[in-house]
Amino acid sequence: MSYSTGFSNAFGSRVTPWVWRLILANVGIFVVTSLVPGLIPYLQFNPSQILPRIWTPFTYMFVHGGLFHVLFNMLALFFFGPPLEERWGSREFLQFFLICGLGGALLSMLTPYPIIGASGAILGVMVAFAMYWPDNPIYFWGIIPVKAKWLVAFMVGLDFYYAVTGGPSGIAYLAHLGGAFTAVGYLKSPWAPPAWGELPKKARRPGDQSWKARLGGLVKRSGQGMGSTPTVSLNARVQRSRAGDDVDRLLEKISREGLASLTPEERIRLEEASHRFRTN
């Protein structure tokens, strides 16, 4: 996979194409709205004005209220975004980012206040990173190592606490939570991005069976008879064991040679394993 820049983040990932474009778009719009602040009301998301300005659930996440606001969001995107785009592919990553942003706007419908900023989408990206690499150390202030799962859990918990009790004004806590909750729900759904990168276009997604195949499986299961005890053949157990060994081998290959070393067929096998994990 090729990258658009020569920069790399603390996790050793090159800044991937859509992470780079999103950073440029956010910084560019910040500069424009700083020079022409009258544009902000037309780009921010205001629950009371959603019908005349139906574009704002998308545009609000590219508008920021100050230098530190855009700086912190773009730094988080720079650190946490590339590993996800590298793993999913650019199209899936961009789709995920926008869906998390829309989730932030949706939950913000509970408040009458207008919101701006990419924080909801960014927190969704951080939640996804923590779900894939929960034990990856994040160096707080560049010194203190904190596992990704605990750092993200703390941030979500803090947003929830302030949303319930009332925290410092001017922060869209519900938008943050909307992005985080949307990330979890989307990644656990059948529409989640392929966990191991873009699949061949003609490949059937796991679980995507024709109605005849599903009906045949239903008839087969119902034919076991009332009160019968399902049995698992030795053959099936052997097949499951081999499948687990195959996944372990592919994970070792990724560890040695990187995700790009997988063939399309190997990506499909890992995606099928990930799909079984999501549905269990």
N, C-alpha and C positions, 0 to 999 in steps of 0.2 A: 504494500500500500504506500502510495506517495504522499508527501506532506507539502504544504504550501510555504512553510517557513523553515529557517534553520534553528529556531529556538526550541529549547526543551525545558520541561518543568522538573520539579523536585523528584517526581516518580520516574524520571528517565524517558518520558513519552514526548515525542515531537508534538508541537502545536498543530493539531489536525485541521483540515480545511474549514469545516464549519465552526469550530471553536474560534479560529482566527477571524472568520467573517463576522461572527456574532460580536466579537470584541470590537472590531472596526466599526460595525454598525452602531453599537451602543456609544462608543466614544464619539463617533461622528455626529450622532443625533444630540448628544450632550453638548457638543460645541455649538451646534446650530441653535438649540433651544436656549443656550446661555446668551447668544447674540440676539435672538428673537424670542424672548420669554412669552410673548403673546401666543405662541404656537402650543404651549403646554396644555391649555384647556381643551384643545381639539385632539390631543393625543392621549391624555390621561383617561383612566377608566373611572367613570362616575355612574354608580348604580341608577341614579335618577335620570340619566341622560343616555341610557344604553340604546334605546330605540332610534333616536335621530342620529346617533353616532355609533353605528354597529361595528365599526372598525376598531374601536378603542380596546376591546378585550385582547387584541393582538398588539396594538401600538403602545399600550401603557408600559409593557415590559422593556421597552427600549428608551424610556424617558427616566432621567434621574434628577434628584433635587439638589445635588451638590457634588463637589469633587470627591469627597471621601465615600459618598454613596456609590458612585460609579466605580471608583477605584477598588473598593472591597469586593463588589460583585464581580468585577472582571478578573481580579486576582483569584477568586474562588473558581471561576469558570476556567481560567488558565491552568489551575492545578488539578481540578477534578474532572474536567470535561474530556481531555484527550484520551485517557485510558478507555472511556466509554465509547467514544467515537471510533477508536481503533478496534474495539471489540465488536460493536454492532454494525458499523458502517455509517457513512455520512447521512444518508437519507433517514435511517432509523433514529439516529441521534438528534437530528433537527426536529423530527416529528415528536420525539419524546420531550425535548426542551419546550416546544410550543404547547404541547398538551399539559405539561406541568404549569406553564404560565396561565393557560385557560382555567385550570383548576384553582389557581390562586384568585383569579377574577370571580369565579363562580362562588367561592366561599365568602368573598368580600361583599357579595350581594346582601349579606346580613347586616352590613353597616351602611350608613348614609354618606360616608365620606369618600371623596375621590382618592384613588391610589395611583402611584407611579413606581417604576423600578422593576428590575429583573429578579428581585430577591426570591419570589415564589418559585420561579423556574430554576434558579440557582440552587435553592435548598432541595428541590427535587433531584437535581443532578448529584448533589452530595449524598442524599439518601440512597440513590442507585449505586454510587460508588461504595458506600458502606455495606450495601447488601451483597455486592460481588467480592469486595475485599475487606471484610469486617475487621481483621486483625492488622491491617496495614498501619504502620505508625505515622501519625501526623505530628510534626514538631511545632507545638504551640509556642509562639514567639520565637520560633527557630531554635528552641533549646529543649523544651519539655516534651518527651514523646507521649502521645495519647493515641490509643487505638481508634481507628476511624469510626467504629460502631459506637464507642462511648462519646466521642466528640459530637457526632451527629445527633445521638440520642439526647445529649445535654442541650444542644441548640433547639431541637424540636420541643423538648420539655420546657425550656425557658420561654419559648414563644407561646406555648399553651398556657403556662402560668400567667404571663402578662395579658394574654387575650381574655382570660377569665377574671383576673383581679384588677386589670388596668395598669399598664406600665407607662413608661415615658411616651409622651404624645409625639405624633408625627411618624410613627412606625406602623406599617400595615401587618400586624401580627396574623390576622386571618388569611391574608394573601400568602404569607410564609407557610402557614399550616396547610392551606389549600394545595400548594405545590408539593409539600411533603406527603400528604395523604394520597394525592393523585399519583405520585411516583410509586408508592407501595401498591396501590390498587391496580395500576396499569401493569406493573412488572409481574404481578401474580395472576393476571388475566390471560385468556387465550390470545389476545392481541399484542402481547409483549414482544419487544424486539427479539430476533433470534439471538440467543445467548452467546453464540460463538461466531458471529459475523454474518455477512450477507450470504444467503443461500442461492444456489442456481435458480433462475427464474422459473424453470419448469418443474422444480422439485415441489412435491406436495408437502404442505405444512403438517407436522404431527397432529394426529387426531382428525385430519380433514378427509373423511371417508364419504363415499357416496351413500345415498339413502338405502340402497340395496345392501351394501356391506353392513351398515348399522342394523338394518332389520334382520339380516342373517345372523349377526351376533346375538341379537335379542332372542330370536327363536332358539338358537343353540343353547343359550343360558337357561331359558324357560323349560327346555326339554330335559333338564336334569331331574325334574320331578319334585313334588312337594316333599319336604322333609329329608331330601337326600343330602348327603354330605359331600361338598365339592372336594375333589382330590387333585393334588398336584403331582404330575408324573415326574419321575427321576429325570426324564429328558428335559422338562421345563426348567427344573432346578439347575441343571447343567448349563442350559442356554442363558439363564439369568447370571450365573457365575461368570460365564464367558463374556457377557455384555459388560459386567462390572470390570473385568480385567481389561477389556478393550478401552473403556473410558479412562482407566488408570494409565494405560499406555499413551493415550492421546494427551492427557494432562502432563505427563512426563515430557512428551515431545514439545508441548508449548513451553514448559519450563526451560528446556534446553535451547530451543531454536526460535521461540517466539510464535505468536498467533498466526503470523503470515505464512508460516511453514505448513499449515494444514491444507489439505486438498479439499475441494468442494464436498466429496463424499464423506471425509472425516468431519467436516463442519456439520453435515446433516446428522451424523450419528451422535455428535455431542448435543445438537439441538433437540433430538428426540429424547435423550437422557434428561436434559433440562426441562423439557415439557412434562415428562413423567414426574419430576420433582415438584413442579408448580401445581400439578393437579392432585398430588397426594396430600 
